[in-house]
Amino acid sequence: MRKIGFWLVFLLLCGGCNKAPRTVVSFHVDGAWREAKVTLTTPDSVYCLTLDSTRSAMLVLPSEVKGGYGSLNYGRLCVPVYIEAGKDFDLALQFEGRYAVPYFTGEGARKNEYLNQDWVRKFKPDFRVDEASFLQILQEQEQRQSRFLDSMLFEESFRTLESRRLHYAVYAFLPLYPSYHTYYVQDNGYKPSSAFYEKVKTEIREESELMSLPEYQAAWIGKITALAGQDKPGYEVGQCLETQLKCIEETVTEPLLKEFLTDHFMTGYVKNYGMAGFKDIETVYRNKVNHPEKRKAFSELCGEWSKLETGCISPEFRYADLNGKMVALSDFAGKYVFIQIWASWCEPCREELPHWKELAWQFEGTDICFVSISCDWDKAAWRRTVKEEQLPGIQLYADRDSGFLKAYMVRNIPRFILIDREGRIIDSGMSRPSASRTLKILYTLAGIEDLP
């Protein structure tokens, strides 16, 4: 019996020795002005953490957890982390005014401290410079970060992986250059050279082992956006999506990357514009994306937008005008209603105001009512802008009531909506006042045959 007992204990001890080491992640918040949801994202999972009365939490990761890059998220704040089996670390998030500073301790702290260096994370190139100078800035930044990485003397496997992550963290800015440069220097005539697009193609390439990295994903999203928009200014959003999907098919061979990009662009399109303007969008999505959870999420999103299709009864609003009088959508029964959702701080909104005013004046006295709904947080700024711009039509202030905006799933402004005489939706994502299509539609509704 003694021999049997000895071998049983020995085997149990050996079994315990063969278990993969556990990893403990501790988190603490100090100085935060509000509570927020806390999650830890690993390469293959998302874990929710619950803070106790001391604003602390501890998570023991399962032995089979996949190590690598992840993030610890506190509300909208995202702290990059690196997880290694058996290497515990503590993260203390210290709020100093509006800013949060992460402090790491523990065996796994060193790489996490490295990842959260401010000068690495907060790099932003100068988009005002010319193409050659911009490329030089990116090249020098990558070299600077590579030298710093080498100085840390991490093991070779991590240095190899991290050097590729750094590359995409820097070159994710490259495809943004055409649009950002045009905006910052106010040069609408700027056109990137063919060499620029070749650089985008060569610096951002397929590396399947990096698929889970946000930097790699962002770089590829930018690449497809830039290549799809090459030599195609001013085309409709539906055509834009078609061009992006075609670009993905022609550019990407790796299945997971192709599916990720397809889901990103198609989901983004529906979130912002609904299903109008792209024929059989659900069928196209199912033919291109096989991931069950992504398919389910896309179907649910389309289901929400189906409530806003042409012919559906519009959600109601009831907001105060400049004089404090409450105005509801139902007050306009028997008339067409052209709605503008905007804010005084929104530059694209301000760019549309001259076109909005021109249309409102042009259709004054017809059965088309022009209604502007402001989502400004600053009521005084709204009133001041309406007065300075001499905005015509009905001016309403949503204040903190976002019910109408949520019903129409407004994620970006300006947003335009067209309602018929019976309160039914004609177009929940109506074209902007500056678009020639808008004038044609309004002339048809007003019964005017001759376009100017």
N, C-alpha and C positions, 0 to 999 in steps of 0.2 A: 504494500500500500504506500509506503514511504517513497518508493521509486516512482510509482505512478503519479503521486502528488507532485514530486519534484519536476517531472517532465511536463506535467500540465501547466505548472507555473512558468516553466521555461518557455513553453510554446506560446503562452499568453503574452509574455514579455516580448518575445520575438515578433509576434503579431503586432503588438503596439509599436515596436520599432519600425515596422514596415509601413505604418500609416503615413500618408502625406501630411506634412506639417500644417497646422492651422495658421490662419492669418487674422490678426485682430486689428480693426480700424476703430480708433476712438475720435470723437468729435466734440468740440466745445465752442460755444458762441459767447462772446463777451462784448457788451456795449451795443448790441443791436437794438434798434428802436421798435421793432415789431417781430412777431413770430412768423415763420415761413416754413414751407414744406422742405424736408431734407431728404435727399436721395443720393445713393452712391451708384454710379454707373461703371460697370466693368466691361471688358470686351464681349461678354456674352450674357450679362444679366443686369437688372436694375433692382436695387434694394432700397426700401424705405426705412428711414431711421426716425425714431420718436425721441424727442428731447425730454429729459426729466426736469424736475423743479430747478436744477442748477444749470439748465440749458446745455446738458451733456448727453451723449449717447455713445453706445459701444456696439459694434457689430463684429461677430465672429464669422468670418467667411468660410463656407464649406471647403473641405479639402480638395474637391475637384474643381474649384473655381479657376477660370482661365486668367492667368496673370497678364500684365501688360498695361497699356495706357487706359485711363479712365477719368472720371471726374466726380468730385463731390459737390453737389449743388444745394445751395441754400437760397430758396426762392429763385430769383433770376440770376443770382451770382453763381458763377461756375469756376471752381478751382481745379485745375488739372492735377491728376495724381498718377503715380505709377505703382502698380501692385505686384509684389513678388511673394510667392508662397513662403510662409514662415517668417517673413519680415514685417513685424508689427510697426504701426506708426500712429502717432497722435497728431491731429490737426486742430489747432486753436485758431478760431477766426476772430480777430480783434478789430472791432469797428472803431475807427477814429474819424469822427465827423461823418461825412458822406462816404468815406472810403473804408474798405475792409482789407486788413493785412493778414495773410496766413502765416502761422508759425508751426513748424513741424518738429517733432521729437520722436525718438525711437529708432530701432534698427533700420527701418525703411525710410528714414527722414531725408537722407542725403540726396537721393535722386529727386525726391519731391521738392526739396528746396531749390535744386537746380532748375526744375521745370517752371518754377514760379518766380524766376528772376524778372523783374520789371522791364529791364531794357530788352529782354528777349520777347516777352509776351506782348508788350505794348508798341512794338515796332510798327510804324506807318510811314511809307515812303511819300515823297513830295510829288504829287501828280501834276504839278504845274510845269515841271521841266520838260524838255523835249525827249523824244524816244530814246536816243542814245544815252542821255544822262540818266534817264529812269532805269534803263537796263544796268547801267554802271552802279546805281544805288543798290539794286537788288543783289548784284554779284558781290559787292563789298560787304553787304549785310550777311550774306550766307558765309563768306569767308571769315568774318568776325565771329559769328556764332560757332563755326567749326573749330576755330582756334580755342575758344572758351571751352567747348566740349572736350577737346583733347586735353586741356589743362586739368580737367576733373579726374582723369585717370580711371574712368569706369572700365569695366570689363569689355572686351572687344565686341561681344555679341550685342550689348546695349549700345555701344558707340556706333556700330554699323546701322542699327535700326534708327537710332536717334538722328543720325546725319541725314537719313532720307526724310524723316519727319520735318526736320529743320528746312530742308530744301522746299518742301511743299508749303510750309508755313510762310516762307518768303515769296515763293513764286505763285502763290494763290492770288497775290496782288497784280500779277502780270496781265491777265485777261481783263482786269477792271480798268486798266489804263485808258482805253479809248473813251469810255463814257465819263470817267472821273476827270480826265484831262479836259474834255470838252466843257464840262460844267465849271471847273475851277478857272479856266482862262477865258471862258465865254467865247469860244471859237467854234461855231457850228459848222464851219467849213473844214475842220480838221478831219483827215482821213488817214488811218494807220497804213503804214507801208506794208508791202507783201512780206518783207523781211520780218516785220513784227509778228505777223500771223505764223510764219514758219518757226519763230522763236517760241510761240505759245505751244505749237505742236511738239517741238523737241524737248522742252523743259517739263511739260506735263504729259507723262506717258503712263502706260498700263503697268502697274506693279500690284498684282493681286494680293500679296501678303500685307499690303498697307490698307486694304479695303475698309478696315474698321476705324482708321484715323480720320478725325474731323478735318484736319488740314488737307489730306489727300482728297477727301470728298469735296471740300470747298474749291480746291483747285480745278477739279474736273467739272464742277457745275459752272465755274467761270469760263473754262475752256469752251464748253458747248455753247454757252450764251454768246461768247465772243465770235466763235466761228459761224454760228447760225445767223448772227446779225451782220456779218460781213457783207458790205455792198447792198444791204436791204433796209434802208432807212424808211420810217414812216408807214410800215405795213401793219395791217390789223392784227390784234392779239391772237385770233384763231389761226391766221397764217403763220404767225410767229411760232406757235406751238408745233404746227406741222413741220416747219423748217427745223426746229430743234430736234424733233423725233427722227427726222430724216438724217440729220447730222449725227445723232447717236448711232443709227444703223450703219452709217458709212465710216464712222471713226472708231467705234468701240468693238472689240472682239470678245473680251472677257465677259461671260454671262452675268456674274454677280454685279459687276460695275454697270453693265447695260441695264439691268433690272433696276438698280438703285437710281440711276439717272432718269430713266423713264418714269418711275414712280415720283421722283422729285418734281419734274417739270409738269407732269399731268395733274398731280395733286395740287401743286401750286396754282395751276391754271384754274381748276375748278374752285379752289378756295377764294380766288380773287374775282373770277368772272362768271362762275357757274358753268353750265353745260352748253349755253348758247354759243354759236359761232364755230362749233367743232362737231361735225356729224358723227353719230354713233360712238361717243367718247367712251362709254362704259365697255362696249364691245372691243374697241381698240385697246383699252387698258387690259382687259382679261386676256387678250391675245399676246400681250407683251410681258405681263407681270404674273408670276406663278406663286409668289409668296402668299400663303393663306391669310395671314394677319393683315398684310397690306391690301389684299383684295377686299377683305371685310371692311377695313377702314375707308377705302375708296367708295365702296358701295354705300356705306352709311352717309358719307359726305354727299354723294350724288342724291341720296334720298332726301337730305335736308334741302338741297337746292331745287329738287323737284317741286317743292311747295312754292317756289318763286318763279315757276315757268309761266309763259304767256297764257293768259286766261284765268289764272288763279286769283282769288280775292286777295287784295293787298293787305298786309298788316296795317293796323291803325296807328296814327300818331296824334298827340295832343300836346302842343307846345305853346309857350307865350310869345307874342310878337313884341315889337319895340315899345308898345304902350302897355304891356302886361296883359293884354287880352288873350285868352286861351283860344287857339285855333286847332281844329281837328281835320283830318283828311276827309271825313264825311261831310264837312262844310262845303266841299267843292263838288258835291254830287251833281251830275249833269254836265260837268266840264272835264276836259283833259287836264292832267296835272303833271308838269315837268318838275321833278324834284332834284335839287342840288344839295349834297351833303358835303360840307366844307369846314375850314377853320382859318382864322386870320393869319395864323403862323405858318400855314402850309403853302410853300412856294408854288407847287403845281396848281393848287387851288387858285392862287392869286393870278397865275398866268391865264387861267380860263375866264376870269372875271370880265375882261373886256368883251369876249365873245358871248358870255352869258347876258351881259347888259344889252348888246346889240340885238340878240334874239328876242329878249323881253320887250324891247321897244318896238321891234319889227312886228311882233304878234300881239301888240297891245290892242284890245278891243275884240279879239277873237275868243274862241272857246278854249283857249289854252292858257292855263294859269301857271305862272312861274313861282315856285316855292323854294326858298333857300333855308336849309336847316343847319345851324352852326353847332359844332361839337367843341367849341372853344371852352377851355376851363376858366378863362378870364372873361367875364361878361363885359367888363369895360372895354376890353380890346375888341370884342365883337361889335359893340355899339359904335366905337370910334371908327372901325373899318367900314361899316355900313354907311356912316355919314361921310367919311372922306371919299369913298369910292362912288357915292351916290347910287347905291345899288337899288335897282327897281324890283318890282314884284313883292311877294310876301316874304318878310324876313322873320324867321323863328329861331329861338334859342333852346337847345335841348337840355341845357343845364347839366345835371348829373343823371338824367333819365335816358339810359341807353337802350331801352326796350325796342324801339323801332330800328335802331342800328343793328342790334343783335338779331332781330327777326330777319333782316336783310343780309346778315352775315358780313357786315361792312368791316373790312380789315385794312383797307387803304382808302385814302381820300385824295382828290375829289371822287365822289361816286354820284352817278346820275341814274335816275329811275323815272320811267314814264308810265302813267296810270291812265286808264280810259274813263269814259263818262260814268260807268257803272262801278268804279272802284276796283276794276280788275287790272292785273299787270299786263302791260304791253311789252315792256322790256325792263328787267330788273338790273341790267347792266348796260344801260343806254350809252350810246356813244357820246363823246364830249361835245360841248358847244362849238369847239374849233373844228370839228370834223364835218366834211361836206355832207356826209350821210345824215347828220342830225337835221340840217336844214331841209333836206328832201322829205324826211319823215314828217316834220312839223308842217310843211306845206301841204302834204297829203291830208293830215288830220284837219287842217284849217279849211280844206276844200279849195285851196288855191292851186290852179293848174299850171300857171306860167312861173317857172323859177326865174329869179333875177339873173 
